[in-house]
Amino acid sequence: MAISSRLSRSLAVKVWDEHMTRSVQAGRQTTLQDHVTVVGIGVHSGSPAHLTLHPAEADSGIVFVRCGVDGQPDRELSANYHSVTATEFATVLGDQNGPAVSTTEHVLAALHGLGIDNAVVEVDGPEVPIMDGSAAPFVAAIDQVGIVSLAASRRYIQVLKPVRVAKGESYGELRPHPRGLRIETEIEFDHPLIGRQSCAMDIEPDLFRRELARARTFGFMRDVAKLWSAGYALGASFENTVVIAENRVLNPEGVRFHDEFVRHKAVDAIGDLALSGAPLIGAYRSVRGGHKLNHAVLTALMSDRSAWAYVEIPEIRRPRGHADLAAGFVSPAYGPDVS
């Protein structure tokens, strides 16, 4: 009994120390410990692309670098809502010279979902590689190299009052919420395999890894010809898209979650909201929305200076012996080919 008691106390102290490490670092900015590369193709362009995530200094934010093409200089773009040039089927970033890199939402969701403040995202093609259609390969790449805290304090954007954008039956709203970022998404499709689905979660790294990161992009077989003729989905396949026929999912493995479709919409929302430039403290609700609505709501918030404020969360050191223990960490059960 004495040995068991000592082991229990030792385990409690270890778990508490890990919890305190995360709590203490919550107010610090973060970056990657090393660079890491993933390789794939663009879901819309079909073009091959290498994406490399690099560490960055404090207060750098997330910066995209589109490598020079045909002898042209590299193009550097801040991951900011001002840089958005299109939101039709993906979030596209660009500048006065036009679009630079498309389909940024999944890598941004991975960075934001894991709490990374500063990184350089280097892409050598017109589009971020789609990988398996989810944020999971980017999460696995980040986990491979690890995350490090920096000395600088993290600055948050706190939502002070509701901001709402509506168009027809679709609407999005950001409202005050005391516990970090909360995502509430609702979708409705006239299809028996989807119908109405909803998802609501307070976003933190372990939950993002476990409940959201693996949710893939999806599309309907009936729309393929129209998308191809418009120049979209040229790289789509069963390897990177959940393809829905009239009465079944065509992918041999089926779906990863019973409500994978709405979970993927939540991933997209997290990636699009990462373009605020700092972690949000607020709740985002999206009903029948997408990239266009996400960007419109974020733009509406940032345009109303009375609706938000920059805040810093102080580091809180609580004494050992407190009864609360951190929840166990769940390792991701997936991984891309990374280098």
Summary of the structure (lengths in Angstrom):
residues: 339
radius of gyration: 20.4
end to end distance: 48.3
largest distance: 72.7
contacts: 1134
relative contact order: 0.20
helix: 27%
strand: 32%
